[in-house]
Amino acid sequence: MNYLKIAISAAVRAGYVHRKYFEKNIRIRNKSTSFDLVTVADVEAEREAVSFIRKNFPSHNILAEEKKYNKTLSEYTWVIDPLDGTNNFACTMPIFCSSVALRLKDEIIVGAVYDVSRNELFYAQKGKGAFLNGKRISVNNAKRLGQALLITGFYYSRGREMTDTLKAIELFFRKKILGIRRLGAAALDMCYVACGRASGFWEFELSPWDYSAGKLIIEEAGGRVTGKYGENIPLSEKHFIVSSNGKIHKDMLKVIGKIK
């Protein structure tokens, strides 16, 4: 069975739901906080992606953002973010995507991220490279922080994570980097590292559906993804994510390690 084809189709189907509702007068509600939003597009996109996957693999596990699903005995788990960048979407800012990955035990084997606004489809299969709209992609060649454009994100908490992110931003600017961007869609941020548009990305407390597809896409593009201390990421829980073109990874970890 072509798992990659299914991942791509599920991500694209979710993207079509985004297009259906974008810039429409839709109902928006809060989840954990007043600034953690969910829309009808999130819910319907997840339903569309999950329904398609279950039609093809009814015994596989599903781990998704908007709803909990019953566990099965399968070693396969589909990890889905139906709409990454919900706040952007709700404010009609066209920076959002769908993200679908397949995990076999503790290894991500396929991943797809679809940005319907730009019609950009990023995807990868373990050991077979990373692609954007059918063209092979690779990370950029920035060898030091002074050559790097970085991306970060802010966790929904306005506590310690926010303070530490701001500290990291200050420390990186002291290294005379080219700049830092905050786009608001982690899966897309990671794909931008994979295709060379940025040299690195970091963010606190990302969930598996935020980083799973992006992790594989970056690694297949020649980059690196770790935790705050350079450790491997436990793929089933929230984690601090540091990703890069690989060449500046140690320097990024060194800067982030200065945050107390």
Secondary structure, DSSP 8 states (H G I E B T S, - for coil): --HHHHHHHHHHHHHHHHHHHTTS---EEESSSTTSEEEHHHHHHHHHHHHHHHHH-TTSEEEESS------S-SEEEEEEEEE-HHHHHTT-S--EEEEEEEETTEEEEEEEEETTTTEEEEEETTS-EEETTEEE------SGGG-EEEE---S-SSHHHHHHHHHHHHHHHTT-SEEE--S-HHHHHHHHHTTS-SEEEEEEE-HHHHHHHHHHHHHTT-EEE-TTS----TTS-EEEEEE-SSSHHHHHHHHTT--
